[in-house]
């Protein structure tokens, strides 16, 4: 058999061979390029939507309100007489108002409020046995309750010019339970006294407060 030489190959055959060879090279080149090209980045993951079961952020817990009857009471005081600057604490103030207040479960309160300028008056607070006398007449008066606590302050209430307190001399409070009556039993020579009728003898404390000036008597509920 004779080997074909280049001169034996027809021109059309050579072109076909070249085209085929080029196709093979292009195919091989495409395979190589696709194998070396970086992959398309996948979609960027997004944050997951918050789950409904995830608790929302909350502020710090607040203390629950104190239930009625759970308040811790302070020292209830005693039943002996309490005084300060008495009887040398005559004041240029004038008694303006007397009122009661309820602070369960610890105490009920009697407040005498003063007006004007000057030092706080001297005072004496004490239990008195019957008969309770209306000074300076010296006549006995009836005070409701089984015990009478007398609150005396060294001020006029009202003064001789009519300044200060202009309310009744006998009061029956409706917002308290152990304080049954308030009755003014003295307003003479710069001294006022109020009889506080109670359901029974109870410990008490006495405090001075300012802005405005007040004399406060807390009567224990224990």
C-alpha positions as CSV (number, residue, x, y, z in Angstrom):
1,X,0.0,0.0,0.0
2,X,1.2,3.5,-0.8
3,X,1.2,6.2,1.8
4,X,-0.6,9.3,0.6
5,X,1.5,12.4,0.4
6,X,0.5,15.9,0.8
7,X,0.2,16.3,-2.9
8,X,-2.3,13.4,-3.0
9,X,-4.8,15.3,-0.8
10,X,-7.3,17.4,-2.7
11,X,-7.8,21.0,-1.8
12,X,-11.4,20.5,-0.5
13,X,-10.3,17.8,1.7
14,X,-7.6,20.0,3.4
15,X,-10.2,22.7,4.1
16,X,-12.5,20.1,5.7
17,X,-9.8,18.8,7.8
18,X,-8.9,22.4,8.9
19,X,-12.5,23.2,9.7
20,X,-12.9,20.0,11.7
21,X,-9.6,20.7,13.6
22,X,-10.8,24.2,14.4
23,X,-14.1,22.9,15.7
24,X,-12.3,20.5,17.9
25,X,-10.0,23.3,19.3
26,X,-13.0,25.6,19.9
27,X,-14.9,22.9,21.7
28,X,-11.8,22.0,23.8
29,X,-11.3,25.7,24.5
30,X,-14.9,26.2,25.6
31,X,-14.7,23.2,27.9
32,X,-11.5,24.6,29.5
33,X,-13.0,28.1,29.9
34,X,-16.2,26.8,31.5
35,X,-14.1,24.7,33.9
36,X,-11.9,27.6,35.0
37,X,-14.6,30.4,35.3
38,X,-15.7,31.2,38.9
39,X,-19.2,30.1,39.9
40,X,-22.0,32.7,40.1
41,X,-22.4,33.7,43.7
42,X,-25.5,32.3,45.2
43,X,-28.2,34.5,46.6
44,X,-27.1,36.3,49.8
45,X,-29.0,34.7,52.7
46,X,-31.4,37.2,54.4
47,X,-32.1,37.4,58.1
48,X,-35.0,35.2,59.2
49,X,-38.2,37.0,60.1
50,X,-38.7,37.1,63.9
51,X,-40.6,34.2,65.2
52,X,-43.9,34.9,66.8
53,X,-42.9,32.7,69.7
54,X,-39.8,34.9,70.3
55,X,-40.6,37.2,73.3
56,X,-40.3,40.9,72.5
57,X,-37.9,43.0,74.6
58,X,-39.5,44.4,77.7
59,X,-38.5,47.0,80.2
60,X,-37.4,46.1,83.7
61,X,-40.2,44.7,85.8
62,X,-41.9,47.1,88.1
63,X,-42.8,46.4,91.7
64,X,-46.4,45.3,92.2
65,X,-48.5,47.8,94.2
66,X,-48.7,47.1,97.9
67,X,-51.9,45.3,98.8
68,X,-54.2,46.9,101.3
69,X,-53.3,45.8,104.8
70,X,-49.7,44.8,104.0
71,X,-48.1,48.2,104.9
72,X,-45.5,48.0,107.6
73,X,-46.5,50.4,110.4
74,X,-44.0,52.5,112.3
75,X,-43.8,52.9,116.1
76,X,-47.4,53.6,117.3
77,X,-46.2,55.7,120.2
78,X,-47.7,55.5,123.7
79,X,-50.6,56.8,125.9
80,X,-48.6,59.1,128.2
81,X,-48.8,62.9,127.8
82,X,-46.4,64.4,125.2
83,X,-45.4,68.1,125.2
84,X,-42.8,70.5,123.8
85,X,-42.1,74.1,124.7
86,X,-45.1,74.0,126.9
87,X,-46.3,76.3,128.5
88,X,-43.5,78.7,127.3
89,X,-44.0,78.4,123.5
90,X,-46.6,81.1,122.9
91,X,-46.7,81.8,119.1
92,X,-47.6,84.7,116.9
93,X,-49.1,82.3,114.4
94,X,-52.8,81.7,114.3
95,X,-54.7,78.4,114.0
96,X,-56.3,78.2,110.5
97,X,-57.8,74.8,110.2
98,X,-58.4,71.5,111.9
99,X,-59.0,68.3,110.0
100,X,-58.7,64.5,110.1
101,X,-57.3,61.9,107.8
102,X,-57.3,58.1,107.5
103,X,-54.1,56.1,106.9
104,X,-55.1,52.4,107.2
105,X,-53.9,50.0,108.5
106,X,-51.6,52.1,110.7
107,X,-53.2,55.3,112.1
108,X,-55.8,58.0,111.8
109,X,-54.6,61.6,112.0
110,X,-55.6,65.0,113.5
111,X,-54.0,68.0,111.9
112,X,-54.0,71.6,113.1
113,X,-52.7,73.9,110.5
114,X,-51.3,77.4,111.3
115,X,-51.0,80.6,109.3
116,X,-49.0,83.9,109.7
117,X,-45.4,84.4,110.7
118,X,-43.5,83.3,113.8
119,X,-42.2,80.3,115.6
120,X,-44.1,77.0,115.9
121,X,-46.3,77.0,119.0
122,X,-45.7,74.9,122.1
123,X,-48.1,72.0,122.6
124,X,-49.3,69.4,125.0
125,X,-51.3,66.3,124.1
126,X,-52.8,64.1,126.8
127,X,-55.7,61.8,127.7
128,X,-58.1,63.3,130.2
129,X,-60.7,61.7,132.3
130,X,-64.3,62.9,132.6
131,X,-65.5,65.5,133.2
132,X,-64.0,67.4,130.3
133,X,-64.3,71.1,131.0
134,X,-64.9,74.0,128.6
135,X,-62.3,76.6,129.6
136,X,-62.4,79.3,130.9
137,X,-66.1,78.8,131.9
138,X,-65.3,75.5,133.7
139,X,-68.4,73.9,132.5
140,X,-68.4,70.1,131.7
141,X,-69.0,69.1,128.1
142,X,-70.1,65.9,126.5
143,X,-67.5,64.4,124.1
144,X,-68.4,61.3,122.0
145,X,-66.5,58.0,122.6
146,X,-65.0,56.1,125.5
147,X,-61.6,58.1,125.6
148,X,-60.8,61.8,125.2
149,X,-57.4,63.0,123.9
150,X,-56.9,66.7,124.4
151,X,-54.7,68.6,122.0
152,X,-53.5,72.0,123.2
153,X,-51.5,74.5,121.2
154,X,-50.2,77.9,122.3
155,X,-52.0,79.9,119.6
156,X,-55.2,81.7,119.1
157,X,-57.8,79.9,116.9
158,X,-59.1,82.4,115.9
159,X,-57.5,85.5,117.4
160,X,-59.5,88.3,119.0
161,X,-59.5,90.2,115.7
162,X,-61.2,87.3,114.0
163,X,-58.2,86.1,112.0
164,X,-57.7,82.4,111.5
165,X,-60.2,79.6,112.0
166,X,-63.8,80.4,111.3
167,X,-65.4,76.9,111.4
168,X,-67.6,75.2,113.9
169,X,-66.5,74.3,117.5
170,X,-67.9,70.8,117.2
171,X,-67.1,68.5,114.3
172,X,-68.1,64.9,113.5
173,X,-65.6,63.5,111.0
174,X,-67.0,61.1,108.3
175,X,-63.7,59.8,106.8
176,X,-62.4,58.1,110.0
177,X,-63.6,55.3,112.3
178,X,-61.8,55.6,115.6
179,X,-62.0,59.5,115.8
180,X,-65.7,60.1,116.6
181,X,-65.7,63.8,117.4
182,X,-63.6,67.0,117.5
183,X,-64.7,69.7,120.0
184,X,-63.0,73.0,120.8
185,X,-62.9,73.3,124.5
186,X,-60.6,76.4,124.8
187,X,-59.6,79.5,122.9
188,X,-58.4,81.9,125.5
189,X,-55.3,84.0,126.2
190,X,-53.4,82.7,123.2
191,X,-54.2,79.0,123.9
192,X,-56.5,76.6,121.9
193,X,-57.5,73.2,123.0
194,X,-59.4,70.5,121.1
195,X,-61.0,67.4,122.6
196,X,-60.7,64.4,120.4
197,X,-63.3,61.8,121.2
198,X,-62.0,58.2,120.5
199,X,-63.6,54.8,120.5
200,X,-61.0,53.8,123.1
201,X,-57.7,54.8,124.5
202,X,-55.0,54.3,121.8
203,X,-51.3,55.0,121.5
204,X,-50.4,58.2,119.7
205,X,-47.4,60.2,118.4
206,X,-47.1,64.0,117.9
207,X,-45.1,65.7,115.1
208,X,-44.5,69.2,113.9
209,X,-44.5,69.8,110.1
210,X,-43.6,72.9,108.1
211,X,-44.6,74.6,104.8
212,X,-47.3,75.1,106.0
213,X,-46.8,74.9,109.8
214,X,-48.8,72.0,111.2
215,X,-49.2,70.1,114.4
216,X,-49.9,66.4,113.6
217,X,-51.3,63.8,116.0
218,X,-51.3,60.2,114.7
219,X,-53.6,57.8,116.6
220,X,-52.7,54.2,116.2
221,X,-55.1,51.7,114.7
222,X,-53.2,48.7,116.1
